[in-house]
Amino acid sequence: MKRISTESSPGRKKLSETEFKKRVFAYTAILPVILIFGFVRIVPIFQNFLYSFFQSTIGNPLQQFIGFTNFKDLFADDLFVLSLRNTTYFAVFVTLFSVAFAVLLAALLSTRSKASALYETIYFLPVITPMVPVAVVWKWIYDPTYGLLNYVLSWVGIEPIGWLVFPNTAMVAIIIMSVWKIVGYNMIIFLVGMRDIPESYIEAARIDGASTMQVFWRIIMPLLRPIMLFVLVISTINSYNVFTQVFIMTSGPQGAPGNAVRTIVFDIYENAFRYFRTGYAAAEAVVLFLIILALTLLQFGISGNKERREKRRLLRKGGLV
Amino acid sequence: MKNYSGKPLVILKHLSLLLGASIMVLPFIWMLSTSLKPPHEVLSWPPQLIPNTVTIQNYVTVFATAPFARFFVNSVLMASLSTVAILITSSVAGYVFAKFNFPLKSFLFILTLSTAMVPLEVYMIPLYMSMVKMGWVNKFIGLIAPYLIMSYGIFFMRQNIMASIPDELLDAARIDGASEWRIFLSVVFPMLGGPIGAISIFAFQQTWAAFIWPLIITSSRELWTMELGLGMFQYRFTVDLGPINAGSMLSIIPVLIMFLLMRKKIIQGITLTGMKG
């Protein structure tokens, strides 16, 4: 207030008083939010890096500084390497299949109609449904003796398969279920992009004698490039975080053999919260973070400024931002 | 974009869409059907999609043998309080970032936004240790703490406020002598109906579906949420398929109702955020 009282002109005094009040409001309003943010997100993110360089004991994550030892141990640890490989395998296949089906669905649904709105709703259902109940019912569908899937397959003469029992099929089973869960999400984003393509482009190509396939591959797909990159990266990142469905479907007597579908987050969870190897698990989390960071930067790197602007414009137009 | 498929493909198109839609819906129908079957029918062969006898016994059992009523209340409490908190923090911070200038503003904004891509799984270990320090392990406050803020909520609010609330309106209120908090509460907040709807649906859905955090932060059943209770009961305790599917139905019904009522907003909200807070 002292600052204000030294102002001589009454006009300026009034203005800066308003400005001062605005400043006070801005700080008092933003402070609690930033404090919560710092406490539950920003500080833990930095602490995690710190932990990863320390040997931990129960209750003391910072027992002794050991440099990169945790990381060296990680890559000599068969279970971690296996988790990394499994998760990568999972992420690649979930992303490829969910994107392929999503593009196909979006192409089929790009003309707006009552039917397309209904289909959009149906394909989006698994996206909004929580993972646990969905994993529970899929586990039941995969049941070797009474499961729905083996019954359907028996129509075409396929012998019952112990989907979650055998290492080879367990991963496939979880991938199928995860593709089912997210395909609707990717579809919606492609729909926004496709519906934005001006009809005149397609008509012009048709007049020039382009076939449906040519229109799709030569006109539509190139125009979808920025959106495609966005969807690929988001799906891969989300897939690298896979945990819940693995936890549900690998547990219990009907569950899959743990190591066949062991993923990074599962390994982090076990090391940190079952074996209390905090520093070691934190190092794993750093690896996960670096993978996600690399994927994010990849998206920013590959798509030029123009493409990024185009993507933003599309998302805005679709009412998404 | 017009329908670019040739006539002969139209039938194939509708068949594929129908087949795909059946695959999408079938697990839900199977869940519902199993939840309504008496025990001897659950394990029948061949599987019956429509139960011969419809019973609500499984729903009674799930409440009688496990504290599912408790789980349900916990989930409702956790999801609604988190939604309210996210609405408050997002609109306040979004408003400040949209309409005020102060040192460190860009830094703080970038800080809140850039952490959006970092999933909870990456920093849950230090977060858990902080909860230990605060004595918040196995407490409701510890359960809900990570779900009080949402990066994209702040971003979304900021975009909306910048686009829809003119500075002149705020200045007019200031000239009328309204205090800054009063302006926020009675001028700005009432104009945020649209984004509030989208964010609240998304926040509720996200917190309701939370699994790994409740799993590590709670140790007593009294605090388990619907998702955690289901996850635990399906292997740690012997609960038959009938009741566990009944529990699954109960866990998806609130989200399902919300979705069917507000389909458009939900699709927008969720697509916007990339499913991560």
HADDOCK unambig.tbl for C-alpha pairs under 7 A between the chains (distance, minus, plus):
assign (segid A and resid 22 and name CA) (segid B and resid 180 and name CA) 6.82 0.50 0.50
assign (segid A and resid 23 and name CA) (segid B and resid 102 and name CA) 6.69 0.50 0.50
assign (segid A and resid 25 and name CA) (segid B and resid 180 and name CA) 6.37 0.50 0.50
assign (segid A and resid 26 and name CA) (segid B and resid 96 and name CA) 5.73 0.50 0.50
assign (segid A and resid 26 and name CA) (segid B and resid 100 and name CA) 6.55 0.50 0.50
assign (segid A and resid 29 and name CA) (segid B and resid 92 and name CA) 6.52 0.50 0.50
assign (segid A and resid 30 and name CA) (segid B and resid 93 and name CA) 5.61 0.50 0.50
assign (segid A and resid 30 and name CA) (segid B and resid 96 and name CA) 6.86 0.50 0.50
assign (segid A and resid 33 and name CA) (segid B and resid 89 and name CA) 5.83 0.50 0.50
assign (segid A and resid 33 and name CA) (segid B and resid 93 and name CA) 6.86 0.50 0.50
assign (segid A and resid 37 and name CA) (segid B and resid 149 and name CA) 6.79 0.50 0.50
assign (segid A and resid 40 and name CA) (segid B and resid 127 and name CA) 6.38 0.50 0.50
assign (segid A and resid 40 and name CA) (segid B and resid 145 and name CA) 6.93 0.50 0.50
assign (segid A and resid 40 and name CA) (segid B and resid 146 and name CA) 5.54 0.50 0.50
assign (segid A and resid 44 and name CA) (segid B and resid 123 and name CA) 5.50 0.50 0.50
assign (segid A and resid 44 and name CA) (segid B and resid 126 and name CA) 5.07 0.50 0.50
assign (segid A and resid 44 and name CA) (segid B and resid 127 and name CA) 5.40 0.50 0.50
assign (segid A and resid 45 and name CA) (segid B and resid 123 and name CA) 5.12 0.50 0.50
assign (segid A and resid 47 and name CA) (segid B and resid 126 and name CA) 6.09 0.50 0.50
assign (segid A and resid 48 and name CA) (segid B and resid 123 and name CA) 5.94 0.50 0.50
assign (segid A and resid 48 and name CA) (segid B and resid 126 and name CA) 5.89 0.50 0.50
assign (segid A and resid 108 and name CA) (segid B and resid 13 and name CA) 6.65 0.50 0.50
assign (segid A and resid 110 and name CA) (segid B and resid 1 and name CA) 6.54 0.50 0.50
assign (segid A and resid 111 and name CA) (segid B and resid 1 and name CA) 6.32 0.50 0.50
assign (segid A and resid 111 and name CA) (segid B and resid 2 and name CA) 5.74 0.50 0.50
assign (segid A and resid 111 and name CA) (segid B and resid 3 and name CA) 5.73 0.50 0.50
assign (segid A and resid 119 and name CA) (segid B and resid 21 and name CA) 6.89 0.50 0.50
assign (segid A and resid 122 and name CA) (segid B and resid 21 and name CA) 6.33 0.50 0.50
assign (segid A and resid 122 and name CA) (segid B and resid 24 and name CA) 6.83 0.50 0.50
assign (segid A and resid 123 and name CA) (segid B and resid 21 and name CA) 6.43 0.50 0.50
assign (segid A and resid 123 and name CA) (segid B and resid 24 and name CA) 6.15 0.50 0.50
assign (segid A and resid 129 and name CA) (segid B and resid 252 and name CA) 6.11 0.50 0.50
assign (segid A and resid 129 and name CA) (segid B and resid 255 and name CA) 6.71 0.50 0.50
assign (segid A and resid 130 and name CA) (segid B and resid 209 and name CA) 4.64 0.50 0.50
assign (segid A and resid 130 and name CA) (segid B and resid 252 and name CA) 6.78 0.50 0.50
assign (segid A and resid 131 and name CA) (segid B and resid 209 and name CA) 6.67 0.50 0.50
assign (segid A and resid 132 and name CA) (segid B and resid 227 and name CA) 5.80 0.50 0.50
assign (segid A and resid 132 and name CA) (segid B and resid 231 and name CA) 6.35 0.50 0.50
assign (segid A and resid 133 and name CA) (segid B and resid 248 and name CA) 4.63 0.50 0.50
assign (segid A and resid 133 and name CA) (segid B and resid 251 and name CA) 6.98 0.50 0.50
assign (segid A and resid 137 and name CA) (segid B and resid 27 and name CA) 6.61 0.50 0.50
assign (segid A and resid 137 and name CA) (segid B and resid 31 and name CA) 6.06 0.50 0.50
assign (segid A and resid 138 and name CA) (segid B and resid 27 and name CA) 6.99 0.50 0.50
assign (segid A and resid 146 and name CA) (segid B and resid 43 and name CA) 6.22 0.50 0.50
assign (segid A and resid 146 and name CA) (segid B and resid 45 and name CA) 6.68 0.50 0.50
assign (segid A and resid 148 and name CA) (segid B and resid 47 and name CA) 6.62 0.50 0.50
assign (segid A and resid 151 and name CA) (segid B and resid 46 and name CA) 6.99 0.50 0.50
assign (segid A and resid 180 and name CA) (segid B and resid 24 and name CA) 6.94 0.50 0.50
assign (segid A and resid 185 and name CA) (segid B and resid 271 and name CA) 6.89 0.50 0.50
assign (segid A and resid 194 and name CA) (segid B and resid 1 and name CA) 6.82 0.50 0.50
assign (segid A and resid 195 and name CA) (segid B and resid 1 and name CA) 5.38 0.50 0.50
assign (segid A and resid 197 and name CA) (segid B and resid 1 and name CA) 6.08 0.50 0.50
assign (segid A and resid 198 and name CA) (segid B and resid 1 and name CA) 6.31 0.50 0.50
assign (segid A and resid 199 and name CA) (segid B and resid 1 and name CA) 4.86 0.50 0.50
assign (segid A and resid 199 and name CA) (segid B and resid 2 and name CA) 6.36 0.50 0.50
assign (segid A and resid 212 and name CA) (segid B and resid 4 and name CA) 6.12 0.50 0.50
assign (segid A and resid 212 and name CA) (segid B and resid 5 and name CA) 5.98 0.50 0.50
assign (segid A and resid 234 and name CA) (segid B and resid 274 and name CA) 6.82 0.50 0.50
assign (segid A and resid 244 and name CA) (segid B and resid 211 and name CA) 6.76 0.50 0.50
assign (segid A and resid 248 and name CA) (segid B and resid 231 and name CA) 6.15 0.50 0.50
assign (segid A and resid 251 and name CA) (segid B and resid 235 and name CA) 6.20 0.50 0.50
assign (segid A and resid 252 and name CA) (segid B and resid 235 and name CA) 4.62 0.50 0.50
assign (segid A and resid 265 and name CA) (segid B and resid 121 and name CA) 6.75 0.50 0.50
assign (segid A and resid 282 and name CA) (segid B and resid 125 and name CA) 6.83 0.50 0.50
assign (segid A and resid 285 and name CA) (segid B and resid 122 and name CA) 4.90 0.50 0.50
assign (segid A and resid 286 and name CA) (segid B and resid 122 and name CA) 6.96 0.50 0.50
assign (segid A and resid 288 and name CA) (segid B and resid 122 and name CA) 6.82 0.50 0.50
assign (segid A and resid 289 and name CA) (segid B and resid 122 and name CA) 6.19 0.50 0.50
assign (segid A and resid 319 and name CA) (segid B and resid 268 and name CA) 6.66 0.50 0.50
assign (segid A and resid 320 and name CA) (segid B and resid 268 and name CA) 5.26 0.50 0.50
assign (segid A and resid 320 and name CA) (segid B and resid 269 and name CA) 6.95 0.50 0.50
assign (segid A and resid 320 and name CA) (segid B and resid 271 and name CA) 6.64 0.50 0.50
assign (segid A and resid 320 and name CA) (segid B and resid 272 and name CA) 5.00 0.50 0.50
assign (segid A and resid 321 and name CA) (segid B and resid 156 and name CA) 6.71 0.50 0.50
assign (segid A and resid 321 and name CA) (segid B and resid 272 and name CA) 6.11 0.50 0.50
